[in-house]
Amino acid sequence: MQNNYEEQISKIIADLTIEEKANMLHGIGLFTSGDVKEKGIPGLETSDGPMGVRNQFPMDSWFPINLSDDFVSYMPSNSAVSATWNPDCAYAGGKTLGEEARGRGKDVILAPGINIKRDPLCGRNFEYMSEDPYLVEEMVVPMIKGIQEADVAACVKHFALNNQETNRLWVDTYVDERTLREIYLPGFKAAVQKAGTYSLMNAYNKFEGVHCSANKRLLNEILREEWGYDGTVISDWGSVHSTKETAEASMDLEMSVTVNFDEYFFAKPLVEAVKKGEVKMEDVDAKVRNILRMMYRLKMLGPEAANRKAGSYNTPEHQQAIRKAARESLVLLKNEDNLLPITKERVAMEAGERAPKKKRIAVIGRNAEHQHAGGGGSAEIKALYEISPLMGIKTYLGGNAEVLYAPGYFIPGKKEDVNAVNWQETSLERQISRRDFMGETEEQQKQREEVMKARKELLEEAVELAKSADEVIFVGGLNHDYDVEGWDRDNMKLPYAQDELIEALLEANPNTIVTFVAGSPVEMPWRDKAKAILWCYYAGMETGHAFTEVLFGKVNPSGKLPESFPAEYTDTITYKNGEFGKEDSVTYKEGIFYGYRYYEKEDIKPAFAFGHGLSYTTFAFDDLQVEVLPQAGVVNEEADLEKAAVKVSVKVTNTGSVAGAEVVQCYVSDTECSVQRPVKELKAFGKVFLEPGETKDVEMLVNNRGLAFYDVETKAFVVEAGEFAFHVGNSSDMIMESTKIFLTK
Ligand code: GLC
């Protein structure tokens, strides 16, 4: 079939005029590419995003159509999926997203977003997977496969180095070659070479002085020539800034947020440039070929078209898959005195003189009832439903307990700009920069005073409730005013004076259970005073049910942090080197030493470590075995890097009284090396589900790339002979067993 594609494609291209070719290379609608009806070539229907299929817009307006036919499944964010450390959840998520996209008549879903979480303040961290490139690889590959099984193209984004939102359209990024290869490219390379992504989105920012949309080093040299990518490159919306320069780079389809479609760089200007001889027809043909190849793969063209899957949306199966991932995504950060789970006895009615006495369950904090689906930027979702934590608790407890809600803190209303229907319409004009309000206007001062007054009243109300309740559950965190595309947070503190409220609640009731719904880390200065802390990323429409099932012990939490939670933002290397959130250019001076790679190098203790997550049961690790395989260290060509080098196995026993799942993590230290390497790096993991008393052998394979570092001299990953240490545990800061090997090759 593959050959027919190319032969067929050549015939089609030979029959197209330059006007028809150009029409295929740019949007003729905000989310639709140009077609050539007379020659039976359809346009591509694209849609956001990583958390579901976005609501329908007209071709030429950001006013949503607002019918009742585009409610969809609201899925867990990529952070939540990664927190499961379960590739099956990533696959199921991709499958759901692909089927929903097909069901909504889409050809390309603009997901997943996989940029590395380099700094906790990046506004889009919630959409991304991890700070660790290996975890990204292990989750992005099954997700893309799941999407594309539905005959929909994944569009992995944003290629590359889009690790901040501040001035994202213009910021110029610089990173050393080793860091680029070891940290920022592997997720994309795996998406191309292991998942076979049909499309990829270039980032807005510049890389080494050239916009990613026209960056030949990224698109031609690395993506096409080195990685052999033959899919489609779709521009981020409005990220193209030239006709000739971009045409010469291997970017295929220009999309944007404006409706002057004929004036797009790849529209009339491209036709004129070709006619003047400024742009080669072969460059245009190469783009048309990439798009047609993707159409064949999607069964939009050719004999297979009759068999293209129809997809479906809002199915019970999708909702169940979402609930499963949400359950596995919750991370139990702390649980002293086994305060959690809240047992049935603690919420059961007590016999009274006549009527039984109901327990009073206080649920305090705006995130108990706040709905998140409709925010975040292009990841916004018109959710069929969204179960809040409060809804989950009430439906779980029913009428035999008294659930009392108090907002606890005040969220100032945002002054809506009634004219800007959708933020994205003006997203190219606004020079987005960090929010540094230059002093307060009189009106702002008045509003601040009102806010302070409201806060005081709400805090007092919440504390009074906490004093009179049998159980106190605080649900705070962030929302899409802070976890949002286009902005970075100014700090890592909880907004709305939540810290003051949490301290007051803990004072009123030391058994207050502190829970969060958020998309990126926050500082928790009171964490030593709280006995129980439960963390929930934006986990989709079933969040409230999953949250409740974990809180009351129906589900045993098994999530692990896919990113470090620093104690304070000032502990981060990107705060210290000042190379985050700058408007003009950013140089990743920290190299590979950020996140846990930095904290372990400098012996800085995070609040909660990468890979951390507790369970309601306990696990024992025994009998670590490490076997060096014949291929270990034998790297004659790039393919040898993927060959298994070391087999690691460990016995895991559930030593507690309830069933549960443990994520066995394998970190590798290259203790003898000619270059400086991190203390250790995640290179394998496995999630194992165990009944009480059950033991299973968890086997993991570390390939040669897992031992290698990128050598800038030879421009290749190399494995140096010498000593390596293997550490196995259930968190980067909880290593149970270690052992060493000595590679002679
Ligand atoms: C946005 C985002 C991108 C999204 C696209 C379409 O600005 O950067 O992730 O898919 O434009 O909405």
Residues whose N, C-alpha, C, O or C-beta is under 5 A from the ligand:
A	BS01	GLC	D48 L110 D236 W237 S378
